[in-house]
Amino acid sequence: MPPKNSHDMTQGNPMRLLLLFTLPMLLGNLFQQLYSSVDSIVLGRFVNVQAMAAIGATSSMLYFFLNIAIGLSNGLGIVISQYFGAKNEKMIQKSAANSFLITVCAALIMGSLGLLCSRPLLVALQTPDDILDMAHQYVSINFSGMICLLSYNVTASISRALGNSRTPLYFLIFSSILNIIGDLIFVLLFHMGIRGVAIATVGSQGISALLSILYLAKHYPVLRFSLRQLRPDWPLIGRVLRIGLPMGLQSAFFAAGMMVIQGVINSYGTDVVAGYSAGVRVEQLTWLTFTTLGHALSSYTGQNAGAKDLKRIQLGVKAGLKISLISCLSSTILVYLLGTPLLRLFITSDQPQILSIAKGFLYVNATFYLPLGLILIYNSTLRGMGDIGTPMLSAMIELIVKVGGSLLFSYFFGYFGIWFAEPLGWVLGTIPSMVHYYRGKWKKLVVQLDV
């Protein structure tokens, strides 16, 4: 494993390491957001508002399957980061071989389920009739390319586990540019509408995944494996699933709650769906710093848990909290100063009602970014050391509050009340993770870690 491509986070200044590791991931996530944002901009500007709303109406469903994929890939990444910290190259190689098996099986299962269930789910979510067919077409193409999405997330997770956050960035930048070009060609030149942006997105993800796999195979000999080694290691798969499956299910439950919220939003009509969709696109950009920091802390904690260095884990959390405080406050200020101009990228000047809806959503959420930053810091740290139970409890509290709040607040205050449910979930969901971390029982888990 070439030193120039990997960061050993068991040594050096934690603040510096987290910043150096986070910045490439931040740029990568920024470009990744271009996938969906450019889709919405192109459709909203060059097709119609119904096409943009159709993508927004599918976001919670795609998020459901995406989070299962991310949970599995992050579980694999955490296991590999622990082996990396323990300098166990044999198990890193076994993990790489089994990651291929997990990826293929998961893609087949999730893609098939998505194709079978997408239209009934869209109907159940009260998707407006004027965008139902477009929404179904968009998700069907995405589910058909599930192997592309999963493969990229797994290779990126492996890279981060080995301390390499730059390589996924390079391929993602290339892929994002390719996606933008594809959107413009398929929509403006071939007039394929929502089908064109879906094909461009899946194709770009596939190219990014392929390039990442080829790079890892060339530059990391420890990740190479023969066909003879391509057989299940059930104890290893069990360990990955014990970490990754609860993370995936946790995110899936969360996404299921978001589908309920999406259904409530859909019931208010296409304008509210379009405003919410535009607001989410801008919000995803402002979240990037502290969500990326959470992923960095998982890799940092995983390596130091493998090395059984409790003090460095604590130093990492302190450094993460400082970075998170600055980034959350900066993001809140950014929304209040630039929220309207950013929303106008998605919404034309002749749609003032949609713009007003989007601004209300965006400003309410931005006021509560600090508890969101805290919940990401503590949950990511606990996951990195293999503690899944507490983050699961945190997520369940967050989910119950969001779903219950959206139903209750919408009853009394209309669609504007829905915007307060998510921030309240962040505030209450932070409590169990903070309490568990400062009680210190996680230290015994790290000491007993078998790597």
Beta strands, then each sheet from edge to edge (+ up, - down):
end
